[in-house]
Amino acid sequence: MKKLEDLMEYSRVVPCGYTGNTDVEIQGITYDSRKVGPGYLFVCIRGEHHDGHAFIPEAVSRGAVAIVVDRKVEIPDTISVMRVSDSRRALGDMAQAFYDNPSASLFCVGVTGTKGKTTTTYLIKSVLDEAGLSCGIIGTLGYVSGDLTIPIEHTTPESPDIQEFLANVRTSKGRAVAMEVSSHAIALQRIRGVDFNVGVFTNIGHDHLDFHGSFDNYLATKASFFETLGEESGINKDNSKIKTAVVNIDDPNSDFIISGANTQTLTYGISNSSADITATELRLHEGVTSFVVCTPRGSFPVSLNLRGIFNVYNALAAIGCGLTAGLDFDTIGIGLGRIKGVPGRFESVDEGQPFAVVVDYAHTPDSMENVLRAARHLGPGSLTVVFGCGGDRDRSKRPIMGKIAATLADRVIVTSDNPRTETPYDICKEIEKGILRTGHPRLGYEIIPDRASAIQSAISLAQEGDILIIAGKGHETYQVFRDNTIHFDDREVAKSLLRERMKNA
């Protein structure tokens, strides 16, 4: 175990002042008073809805022996107190020290972007696993280590949770970690203390403007990840990791990302001929996507069990990581081919019905457009999309997504997503504004706020050769309302309804 004075010495934390005994032993470190145990260090951080300073009494009652604060508070004299200028920064630095800087001995990849992060991390994991570099994942689907997946609340958890997972990967003889890096995590310093080898930029679109305030702020936050990528990571000053930014050069904002990157850059793309890594001889077969990848080291064929041009981009990003890790072409190609699918990402639901049903996490304008365009390749019939937008989130994207759906689909059914504290019908009406600006889809549109009823309606209307996209929630197994959260899985609902239809056919 570490003593408080050890954490102060080996982290980058410079206290503004402290009181009490710094020789005290620290048994654990947390920002959540409910997780405090005897001998713990409790770091008070300010969240979106709560201020950790208000929970000091609870932390003390649970056995905290030391507290980190960034403002004056009344604390019993028996407790060691360290005051810092930024408790979030201190949390990351002290967690890194407490867990002995686990990322220093791992090949760490951070993937950031509006869409594609989850699939890209799974492709990276498969490639690194194939090379014998047993790879864990931190992301939207949870912590993934070996065959074990543990759900988590945020796409990118808080820094002590990340450091603990990295330490567990190291202890279990893992060699690598692929992590989704959200814009919230960058802004809130959740990834502080992680020594990345590679940073991947997939793309940027319209999302999280409720948090960032503007697209420019959102872009600047993403770019800041690459600006700091080449910096030393606190504890291990002698660490000689070679850092690489792997950037999608087809994205219109890639120049901004590259110009601020504080490290070497490897670009990928399809339409930009100057990309370091690109795909040629592209063929989008039913269920399989194949292409020849051209790299600075040569070319090799790739066959993916994933559909859609967007997954070609995800694969190119994973190839860039594989090349950076020094892997050979055969290893990279086999690793990519082993992925059969990613939960909730263009995931087929097949109960023998004569039409295609796909569940996808698409919840932004760009991702909605990509999914609907890809869906046209699944069959000759009409295309129906069922979707909604989350409550208490960026409202400006609602009519935009309505317009995209009405433009690209033949039938649109607007429904509830995770309405949270908002009224589902009111959210649907905001989506409808975008539909009305475009004109009705060929087969019309409906508003059905109950999500199960909306999916049932879409399945009942589907004919042979048609395509149904159920978008927005993907892998999620719940639906969040004002007063409660219920179990709800688009895939389960669709399967049940499809079985019923096939039984009665």
N, C-alpha and C positions, 0 to 999 in steps of 0.2 A: 504494500500500500504506500501511497505518497503522503507526505506531510504538506501542510498548506505552504510552508516556506519553500518546499521543492517545486510546487506548482508555480509559485511566484518567480522562482529562479529560472526554471526551464521553459517557461512560456514567455510570450512577448508582452505580458501585462505589466504596465507601469502604474502602480497604485497612486491615487491622489492622496491617500492616507489610509491608515488601518489602526485598529484597536484590538486588543486581546492577544491571545497566544498563537503565534504562527507555527509553533512546534507541534500543533495538534495534528493527529493522523486523520486522513480523509479516506473514507471507505467507499464513497461514490460521489458522483457529481450530477446534478439535475437542475432543470429550470421549472419543473412541475412539482409543486408542493405536495401533490398526492403521491408522488413517487419517492419522497424523501424517506430515508431510513436512518437508523442510528449511525452517527459518524459522518453524515453526508455534508457536502458543500452545496448550498442552495444559491443559485445565481438568479437575481431578479431581473427579468427582461420584460419589456413592454410589448404586448401583443396587440392585435387589431381590436380586441374587445376587453382585454384584461391587463392589469399592471401587476407584475410579479411582486412588487413591493407590498401590495395589499395582502399577500399571503405569507408574509414572514412569520406571524404568530403560529399559523398552521405548521410551517416548516420546522419551527423551533419545537413545537409540541411533538412532532414526529421524530425528533432526534438530531436535527441539523446542528453541527458544531461550528460551522462557519457560514457567513453570508457575504455575497458580493452585491453591492448596490451602486447605483449611479446618481443617487440623490440622498439628501439627509433624511434619515428615518430614526425612530426610537426603537432600539434593540436592547435586550437585556445585557448587562455587563459580562455575563458568563459566556457570551457568544463572541467568537472572533469575527470581526467585520472589516472587509476591505472595500474601500470606495474607489471607483474607477470612473473614467470619463464616458465610457461606452460599455455597458454590461454585455451587450450582444457580442461585441468584439472579444471581450474578456472570456465569454462563455466558450467560443470556438478555440481560443488559444489555450485555455486551461484544460479543456477536454482533450485537445491534442496531446498535451503534456501528461495528463492523467493516464491515457491509454498508450503512452510511449510511441507516439507518432507512427501509427500503423501504416499509413499510406506511403511512407518512405520506402518500404520494402515490397510494395505492390505496384503492378502496372495499372495505373488508374486512368480511366477515360471518362470525361464529362461531356454529355451530349445536351446541347441547348438548342432551342428553336420552337416555333409555334406548333409545328406538327412533325410527326415522324420520330419523336424521341424514343418512345417505348419500343417500336419495332426495331429501330436502329440498335438499341442496347441489346436486344435479344439476338440480333444477327452478330453483333460484336462478341457476345458471350459464346455463341456457337463456334465462331472462328477461333477464339482464344482457347476454348475447351478442346477443340480438335488438335491444337498445337501442344496440348498438355499443360496449358496455363489455366488451371481451374479458376473459373471466373464467376464472381457473384454479381448481383444486380441490385441497385437501389432505384426505385421508380414508381410509377403510377400503380403498377400491379402489386407492389410491395417489395419486401426483401426477398431475394431469391438466392439461395445457396444450395448447390447440388439439386436434389429433387424437392427441397423444402421451399415453400412460398409463405411468407408471413405478411398479411395485409398491414398497411400503414395509412396514417391519416392524410399526410401531404405527399405530393409527388417527390419532393426533396425534404427529408425530415430535418429537425433541428440538429445542430452540430454535435452534441454529445451522443445522440442516437446514431449519427453517421459514424463517429469515431468508434463507438462500441461495436457496430457491425463490421467495420474494417478490421478491428482487433480480432473479432471472431473468425473472419475469413483468414487472417494471418495464422491464428492458432490452429485452424483446421487444415493447414497446409495449402490454402488457396494462394494463387499467384497474381490474381487480377480482379478488378472491379470495374463494371460499367455503370455509370450513374446518370440518371436524368437530372439535369440542372435547370430548374424552373427560374423564371425571372424573379419570382418572389424570393427564392432561395438566395439569389445573387444580391438582391436589394437588402435582404434581412441578414446577410452574412452567415447563412446556415452552412455554406461550404468552406468557411474559413478554417484553415488548418488541414485541408486536404491537398496533398501534393500531386497534382495531376501530371501525367505524361502527355496526354492528348486532350485537346478541347475540340469538339465537333460542333459546327454551326450548320443546322439543317435548312433553315429558312426562317422568315419572319412575316407574320400577317396580322390581321385585326384580332387582338385578344387582350384581355386583362387591362383594358384602358380604365376600368373602374379603379384599379389599384395604382396604375402609373400616371394617370391623368391625361396623357397624350401619347400618340404613336412615337414621337421623337424621344420621349422619356423612356418608353418601352425599348426602343432600339438601342438607346444609350446604355441601358441596363444590361442588355444582352452583350453589347460590345465590351463592357467593362470586364466581363469574364475573361476575354482574350487579352485585354490590356494588362491584366495581372497574372496571366497564365505562366509567364516566364520568370516570375519573381520567386525568390527562395521562400520556403514554407516554414518559417519560424525556427523550429527547434534544430533541425538538421542542417546546419550551415554548410556542411561539407558535401551535401547531396549533389550529385552531378547528373541528375536526370536531364536527358535531352527532351525539350518540350516542343510539341508540334500542334499547330492549329490546322484542322481539316475542315475546309470551308466549301460550301455549295456555291460555286461561282455563278450559277444560273439565277440565283436570287438577286433581284435588283439592288438590294442593300449590302451585297457581299463586299463591295469596295470599301464601305464604311467599316465593316468588321476587319477586313485585312489591313487597312491603313492604320488601325490602332493596335493590331496584334503585336505583342512584345515577344515574338518568337518566330521560328521558321514556319512557313505556311505550305500546305499541300492542298491544292484545289481539286474539286470534282464537279462534273456536270455532264449534260447531254447535248445541249444546244450551243454551248460556248466552246469553240474549237481550241481555245487557249487553255482549257482545263488540263491539269496534270493527269487526272484519271477520268476517263470517259467511256461511254458504252456505244458500241456499233453493232450492226447486224441484229437489231432489236426485234424480237418476235414475241408477241403477246398471245400465247396459246390458251386454250381453256384449262385453267388450273395450273399452268406452268408458264413461267416467263424466262426466256433465254436471251443471252446477248454475249458479245465478245468484249471484254474489258481491256482497254489500252492504258498502260501505266508507264511511268518513266523507266521501269525495269523490263518492259515487254508486255505481251498480250496473252490472254488465256480465256477459255470459254467459261461461262457461268450459267447454271440452270437453277432457277428459284421455284420453290413450291408456293410462291406468293404472287398474287395478281396485282396489276395496276402499275402504271409508270412511276407512281410515287414510291413504290417498293424498289424500283431500280435505283432511284436516288438513295434510298436507305441502304441498299446493298453497296453502292459506291462509297458511301461514308464508312461502312464497315471494312471495305477493302482498304481504304486509306489508313484505318487503324491497324489492320493486319500488316500492311507494308511498313508502317512506322515501327511495329513490333519486330520487324525483320523476318516475317514468316514467308514461306515459299508459296508459289501459286497453287500447287495441289492442295495444300493444307487450307488455304483460304477458300478455294472453290468447294472442297468437300464440306467445310464448315457451313458455308452459305446454303448448300443443298440439303443440309440436315434439318433445317427449320421447316416444319410442316405448317405452321401458322402461329399467330400470337393472339391470345384471348381478347375478343372484342375488337380486333382490327381486321376489317373486311372478312369477318368470320361467317362462313356458310352455315346455314341451318337446314339440314336435309333429312326429311322424313319420307322421302320417296315421292314428293309432290312434283308435278310437271312444270314447275316454275321455280325461279331462283329466289331465295330469301337470304339476305346478308345483314348481319348486325355490325355496326361500326361506331366507334367512339367520336366520329366527326361532330364537333361542337363549335367550330369556327367557320367563318365564310370560306376561307381557302380550302379547309379540309372537306367541307360539304361539296364544293365544286369538284375537287379531285375525285371524291368517291362517286359522285353522280356520273361524271365523265367515264370513269373506269367501269361503272355498272352497265353502261351501254354495250359492252363487249360480252355480257353474260347471256344474252338471248335476243331474239328478234322481236319480242313483244313490247308491250308498253312498260314504262318505268314509273313506279310509285314510290314516294318517299314519305315516311312517317318520322316526324321530329318535333322537338320543342326547344326551348332555351331555358337555361338555369335562372332561377330567381336570385335577387340580391347580387347580381353580377352585371357585367358590362351590357347596358341596355341598348347601346347604339348599334350593336351587331344584329339585333333581332330583325328589323326590317331588311337589312342587307341579306341575311340568310333566307328570309322569305322570298326576296327577289331572285336569288340564285336558284332556290328550289323550284319556283314557278317557271323559270327560264329553261331549266335543264331536265325537269321531270314532266311526265305526262299527267300525273295525278299527285296532288299534295294533300296530306292529312296532317294538320297542325295539332299538336297535343302537348301534354305536360312533360317536363323533364324533371328537375329537382326544383320545385317552385320556392322552397324555403319559406320565407315570411310573406311572399307575394301571392296574390290570387292567380291560380293557373289560367283562368279565362282572360285575365287582363294581359298576361304575358303573350298568350296566343293572339290577342287583338293587335299587339304591337308587331308581331311577326306578319300578321295579315296585311298591314300597311304596305310592306314590301311586295307582297303578292299583287295587291291592287294596282300598284304603280306599274307593274309589268303587264298586267292583263292576265286573265284566267289561264291556267294550264289547259292543254287540249282536252283532258278528261275532267277538268274542274278541280275544286279543292273543298275541304271540309275542316271545320274546327271541332275536334272531339277531345275535350280536356282530360278525360279518363284515359290513361295510356294503354291499359289492357284493352279497352273497348276500341281504341284507335287501331291497335294492331289487329284485333279481330276483324274489324271492318276491312282493312287492307287485304288480309288473307282471304276473306270471303269474296272479294272482288277480283282476285288474281285469276288469270286464265293461262292456259298452256303457253309457254314461251315467254311469259312476263317476268319482270324483275321487281322485287320489293326490297327496298333499303330501309332498315330501321336504324335511325341515326341518333347520336347524342350521348348515349350512356354506355355503349360497348360492354366492357367487362363488369360494370358496376352491378352489384347485387342488392341494391337498396334504392329507395326513393325518399327524398327529404321534403317534408311538409313543415308548415308553421309550428305545429305542436308535437309532431312525432315523425319517426323514421320507420318505414315499412320495408319488408323484404320484397324486392322486385328485380327480376332478371329478364331482360328482353329475350334472351336465348331460351330460357325456360318457358316463358309465355308463348313464344312463337312455336316451340316444339310441341307443346300441349295442344295448341290450336291446330297445328298442321296434322297431328295424329288424329284428332277428332275429325278433321275434314277428310283425311284419307280413309278413315274407318267408315265414313258415311258415303264415300264416293261410289 
